[in-house]
Amino acid sequence: VETFTARPRPGSQFRRWVNYCTARPDNTCPFNVEQRFVDAVAGTTAPPLVAVFRPVANTGLNALFIGDNQTDALGAGVEAHALAAGFGDHTTTRFAADGDDGAPQALWDDPASRAAIQAVLDGGDVDVLGMTWSDAYPELDGYRSWIDYALAKNWDTRFFITTPPGSYFPGTTFAQFETFYELNEAAVHALVDALRAEYPGVDIYALPSGRAAVDLYGMYFAGELNDDLDVLISLDNSESAVFQDFYGTPGDILAELGGLVWFASIYGSDLAGLPYAPLFNADLVAAADALVDAHPLAYAAPPHAYPDADGDGVPDRFDPIS
């Protein structure tokens, strides 16, 4: 038996194995290969055993967001919040398409979009890739394509899938709107479960951005936004409404709340200490904090670094082997 042990340098932490031992519960990878198997593959090149390490300190993520115009408006605010919170190395690159054309499969199938996004991934320094969900493309193929490509460029890329709000039509009640969102959320959670099973150890999580629309919808009908908004939907004034159209394009207040939710979800940050100049009378920081706290922990972003009591760079969940 030949056993390999992943030993991180100071300031780094072991995350997982790649190609072999992907289900190992510690930082060792033992090999015990029978001679007949060695003889059968003689002269061929096997994929390498890779140990993935991550810096313990998070100074900012290089983020790539791909999706539709609705989710793009929410992701637009992340960079400013990250820099204000002290994540000075944060950068954001965004690609958006109209409606279902922003689904991962649609972007992969479009040669121009695929080439442009791949050019960013080719740099090998994308830390987090965010994608959206569309019921027009319920299969895993598009997500697999982007995950495989990103991991081939950076083994420690992490991924999230945003949950959009449900459909709106005139007369939709809050209860109906919330139910539509919850159906989308269940589909995204099932998608995350399936992808995690295929990519063990890779950080894959859900981001509840559509819940921001649901919460503002409820606040509007409860009269809690009277000081900020005139109407629920305005086709010509994004400052006065939650939505700019019947497709869910965010008005300014939804884009603002969504940006806070995205930042808090991606960085796992409490927003209470965030330097923030409110643009609305409604307490959007408190609303975003409550929203993120209510999101099921099982589908939240894994911590950037895990607890490591002895400081050996091997998370406590992998100890006692060190």
C-alpha positions in Angstrom: 0.0 0.0 0.0 1.3 3.4 -1.0 -0.2 6.3 1.0 0.0 9.9 -0.1 -0.6 12.7 2.5 -1.6 16.2 1.7 0.4 18.6 3.8 -0.5 22.3 3.3 2.0 25.1 3.5 1.6 27.7 6.3 -1.4 29.9 5.6 -3.2 27.3 3.5 -5.7 24.6 4.2 -6.4 21.2 2.6 -9.8 21.0 0.9 -10.1 17.8 -1.1 -8.5 15.2 -3.4 -9.1 15.2 -7.2 -9.2 12.2 -9.5 -8.7 9.6 -6.7 -9.8 9.3 -3.1 -12.5 11.9 -3.7 -14.6 10.4 -0.9 -11.8 10.1 1.6 -12.7 11.6 5.0 -9.2 12.8 5.7 -6.0 14.1 4.0 -4.5 10.7 3.1 -4.9 8.8 -0.2 -3.8 5.2 0.0 -3.2 3.1 -3.2 -3.3 -0.6 -3.3 -3.4 -1.7 -7.0 -3.1 -5.3 -8.0 -0.4 -6.2 -10.5 -2.9 -7.4 -13.1 -4.4 -3.9 -13.2 -1.0 -2.3 -13.5 -0.1 -4.7 -16.4 -3.4 -3.9 -18.1 -2.7 -0.2 -18.3 1.0 -0.4 -18.9 2.2 2.3 -21.3 -0.7 4.6 -20.7 -0.9 7.8 -18.7 -3.2 8.0 -15.8 -4.8 11.2 -14.5 -2.6 12.8 -11.7 -3.5 12.7 -8.0 -4.2 16.3 -7.1 -4.5 17.8 -3.6 -6.5 21.0 -3.5 -5.4 23.7 -1.0 -6.9 27.1 -0.3 -5.5 30.1 1.5 -7.0 30.5 4.9 -7.3 34.3 4.6 -10.0 35.5 2.3 -8.8 38.8 0.8 -11.4 38.8 -1.9 -12.7 36.5 -4.7 -12.4 36.7 -8.4 -16.1 36.2 -9.3 -17.7 35.3 -12.7 -21.4 35.6 -12.9 -23.3 34.3 -16.0 -27.1 34.4 -16.4 -30.0 36.4 -17.4 -30.6 40.2 -17.2 -32.8 39.8 -14.1 -30.1 38.1 -12.0 -27.4 40.2 -13.5 -28.9 43.3 -12.0 -28.6 41.7 -8.6 -25.1 40.5 -9.0 -24.0 44.0 -10.1 -23.8 45.3 -6.5 -21.5 42.6 -5.1 -18.2 44.2 -6.0 -18.9 47.5 -4.2 -20.1 45.7 -1.1 -17.1 43.4 -1.1 -14.6 46.2 -1.4 -16.4 48.2 1.3 -16.2 45.2 3.6 -12.5 45.0 3.2 -12.2 42.2 0.6 -9.8 44.4 -1.4 -8.9 41.7 -4.0 -12.5 41.1 -5.1 -13.3 41.4 -8.8 -16.5 40.7 -10.7 -17.0 39.8 -14.4 -20.5 39.5 -15.6 -22.2 38.0 -18.7 -26.0 38.3 -19.2 -28.5 37.3 -21.9 -32.2 37.9 -22.2 -34.5 35.5 -20.4 -33.9 31.8 -20.9 -30.9 32.6 -23.2 -29.0 33.2 -19.9 -29.4 29.6 -18.7 -26.1 27.7 -18.5 -27.0 25.3 -21.3 -28.1 28.2 -23.6 -24.9 30.1 -23.0 -22.8 27.0 -23.6 -24.7 26.3 -26.9 -24.1 29.8 -28.1 -20.6 29.9 -29.7 -20.0 33.6 -29.1 -21.1 33.5 -25.4 -19.2 30.3 -24.8 -16.0 31.7 -26.2 -16.3 34.9 -24.2 -16.9 33.2 -20.9 -14.3 30.5 -21.5 -11.7 33.3 -22.2 -12.3 34.5 -18.6 -12.0 31.0 -17.2 -8.9 30.3 -19.2 -7.0 32.7 -16.9 -7.2 30.0 -14.2 -7.9 32.5 -11.5 -11.7 32.4 -11.2 -12.6 31.6 -7.6 -16.4 31.5 -7.9 -18.7 30.9 -10.9 -22.4 31.9 -10.4 -25.1 30.5 -12.7 -28.8 30.9 -12.8 -31.7 28.3 -13.1 -34.3 28.2 -15.8 -37.2 25.8 -16.1 -36.6 25.8 -19.8 -33.4 23.9 -19.2 -34.0 21.6 -16.3 -31.3 19.1 -17.2 -27.8 19.0 -15.6 -25.9 19.1 -18.9 -25.3 22.8 -19.0 -24.1 23.0 -15.4 -21.8 20.0 -16.0 -20.3 21.6 -19.0 -19.4 24.8 -17.2 -18.3 23.1 -14.0 -16.0 20.7 -15.9 -14.5 23.5 -17.9 -13.9 25.7 -14.8 -12.4 23.0 -12.7 -10.0 22.1 -15.5 -8.7 25.7 -15.2 -8.8 26.0 -11.4 -9.4 22.9 -9.2 -10.6 25.1 -6.4 -13.4 26.9 -8.3 -16.6 27.1 -6.3 -20.1 27.3 -7.8 -23.5 28.7 -7.0 -26.9 28.6 -8.7 -29.3 31.4 -8.2 -33.0 30.8 -7.5 -35.1 33.2 -9.5 -38.5 34.5 -8.3 -41.6 32.9 -9.7 -43.9 34.2 -12.4 -46.0 37.3 -11.9 -49.2 38.2 -13.6 -51.7 40.9 -12.7 -53.6 39.9 -9.6 -51.0 37.5 -8.2 -51.3 37.4 -4.4 -48.4 37.3 -2.1 -49.2 33.7 -1.2 -49.2 32.7 -4.8 -46.0 34.6 -5.6 -44.2 32.9 -2.6 -45.4 29.5 -3.7 -44.1 30.1 -7.2 -40.7 30.9 -5.7 -40.7 27.9 -3.4 -41.3 25.6 -6.4 -38.2 27.2 -8.0 -36.2 26.8 -4.9 -37.1 23.2 -4.5 -35.9 22.6 -8.1 -32.6 24.4 -7.5 -32.0 22.5 -4.3 -32.6 19.2 -6.1 -30.1 20.4 -8.7 -27.5 21.2 -6.1 -28.0 17.8 -4.5 -27.4 16.1 -7.9 -24.3 18.1 -8.7 -22.8 17.6 -5.3 -23.2 13.8 -5.8 -21.3 14.1 -9.1 -18.6 16.4 -7.8 -17.8 15.3 -4.2 -16.0 17.9 -2.2 -16.5 20.7 -4.7 -18.2 23.8 -3.2 -21.7 23.9 -4.8 -24.5 25.9 -3.2 -27.8 27.7 -3.9 -28.2 31.5 -3.7 -31.8 32.6 -2.7 -31.9 35.8 -4.8 -35.5 35.3 -5.8 -36.5 35.4 -2.1 -35.6 39.1 -2.1 -38.4 39.7 -4.7 -40.8 37.7 -2.5 -39.9 39.6 0.6 -40.3 43.0 -1.1 -43.6 41.8 -2.6 -44.9 41.1 0.9 -43.5 44.4 2.3 -45.1 46.3 -0.5 -48.6 44.9 0.1 -48.1 45.3 3.9 -47.6 49.0 3.4 -43.9 48.9 4.6 -42.6 50.5 1.4 -44.9 53.4 1.1 -42.1 55.9 1.8 -40.0 54.4 -1.0 -42.3 53.2 -3.8 -45.3 54.4 -5.7 -46.2 51.1 -7.5 -45.3 47.4 -7.6 -44.4 47.5 -11.3 -43.4 50.5 -13.4 -42.4 50.2 -17.1 -40.8 53.6 -17.2 -39.4 54.4 -13.7 -37.1 51.9 -12.0 -36.8 54.1 -9.0 -40.5 53.9 -8.0 -41.2 50.2 -8.2 -40.1 46.7 -7.2 -40.2 45.5 -10.8 -39.6 47.2 -14.1 -41.8 44.8 -16.1 -43.9 41.6 -15.8 -40.9 39.4 -16.3 -39.3 40.3 -13.0 -36.6 42.7 -14.1 -35.6 44.4 -10.8 -36.4 47.9 -10.0 -33.8 49.9 -8.0 -34.9 48.7 -4.6 -34.9 45.0 -5.6 -31.5 45.4 -7.2 -30.2 47.0 -4.0 -31.6 44.3 -1.7 -30.5 41.5 -4.1 -26.9 42.9 -4.2 -26.8 42.7 -0.4 -28.2 39.1 -0.4 -25.6 38.1 -3.0 -22.7 39.6 -1.1 -23.8 38.1 2.2 -24.4 34.7 0.7 -21.1 34.5 -1.3 -18.9 35.7 1.5 -20.8 34.3 4.5 -20.7 37.8 6.0 -22.9 39.4 8.6 -24.1 42.7 7.1 -24.5 44.5 10.5 -21.0 46.0 10.2 -21.0 46.7 6.5 -20.2 50.3 5.6 -23.4 51.2 3.8 -25.2 54.4 2.8 -28.9 53.6 2.7 -30.6 54.5 -0.5 -34.1 53.8 0.8 -36.1 54.3 4.0 -36.7 50.6 4.3 -34.0 48.8 6.3 -32.7 46.6 3.5 -29.6 45.5 5.5 -31.9 43.9 8.1 -34.1 42.4 5.4 -31.1 40.9 3.7 -29.6 39.5 6.9 -32.9 37.9 7.9 -33.3 36.5 4.4 -29.8 34.9 4.4 -30.2 33.6 7.9 -33.5 31.9 6.9 -31.9 30.1 4.0 -31.4 26.4 4.7 -27.8 25.9 6.0 -27.5 22.8 3.9 -27.7 24.8 0.7 -25.6 27.8 1.9 -22.0 28.4 0.8 -19.5 26.3 2.7 -17.1 28.4 4.8 -14.0 29.7 3.0 -11.9 28.0 5.6 -13.0 25.3 8.1 -12.2 25.3 11.8 -8.6 24.1 12.5 -8.0 24.1 16.2 -4.4 22.8 16.0 -3.4 25.1 13.1 -1.9 22.4 11.0 -3.8 23.4 7.8 -5.9 20.2 8.0 -9.5 21.1 9.1 -10.8 19.5 12.3 -13.3 17.5 10.2 -10.3 15.7 8.7 -8.4 15.2 11.9 -7.0 13.2 13.8 -4.9 12.4 10.7 -2.5 15.3 10.0 
